[in-house]
């Protein structure tokens, strides 16, 4: 049992991670504008852009690990609000790394596959990043700042899907919501990725913490697929009509932020460090379906209270 502080505990990754961690660890989840009710872990509301807010909490809770899941993670919102993206994605992780290092707290910082330009795919940790958007550039600045402050920080570049508080945060929910309503939905054939189920990713991150890993790791599915194939796989798991997923090369709407083509990640470094096979996108899709059957999305929805800002 460890004391773990999780920032962004109302977000897609933070909430699922906190729920996976709570049975084994003492978890304090930090939320901002989305409060949680009856969560099986302690929560605290905080604005992490308030520079004075975190110190007293770190001194009170004394976490052994700080898992930083907060970001402005919407690519188009980052183009619209570049200063906020810089504050949340780059400046904040740099500050947290300092606050954690001063107290001997291990930091697990969450980064993204989007630091790459998607020209090649199968990116390893030593491939040169080339961010295409403000989101990607600020996330890269964040991970670089963390590693400069604390070379022993654990930095995980990830991609994931799952059930969220609002029911609409993840790509899996986008396909599920459209397909369950009998609506056709575009599936991009030229965008490839290696996502994990957020719950599986959470368990894997905790295993990495137990192994005391440090440095930069790609934490993703060893099996990759296109977004079109992902949509078809969701349709098949939930017995929706897979023909509703329309293969397309380009999105119907123009996005503010440029998107990369092939963001698949190479996970050889993590596989060797862990000494066992990693979960993959297909086992994750099976569990996504099983969680739905068990009423998990409704349980998340029941934890949501009205936005406070
Ligand atoms: N989603 C993806 O597909 C994806 C892919 C690759 C990497 N990532 C990375 O994974 C991490 C988690 O992403 P996510 O999709 O789970 O994010 P998310 O669902 O958008 O959640 C963001 C979290 O940040 C919190 N937050 C925002 N502003 C805050 C502030 N001023 N003070 C305190 N908390 C604040 C939010 O709290 P409230 O909601 O309570 O305001 C929320 O809990 C991020 O580092 C992201 O870059 C995401």
Boltz pocket constraint, residues with backbone or C-beta under 6 A from the ligand:
constraints:
  - pocket:
      binder: B
      contacts: [[A, 7], [A, 8], [A, 9], [A, 10], [A, 11], [A, 12], [A, 13], [A, 14], [A, 30], [A, 31], [A, 32], [A, 33], [A, 34], [A, 35], [A, 46], [A, 47], [A, 48], [A, 49], [A, 68], [A, 69], [A, 70], [A, 71], [A, 72], [A, 73], [A, 74], [A, 88], [A, 110], [A, 111], [A, 112], [A, 113], [A, 114], [A, 139], [A, 158], [A, 159], [A, 160], [A, 161], [A, 169]]
      max_distance: 6.0
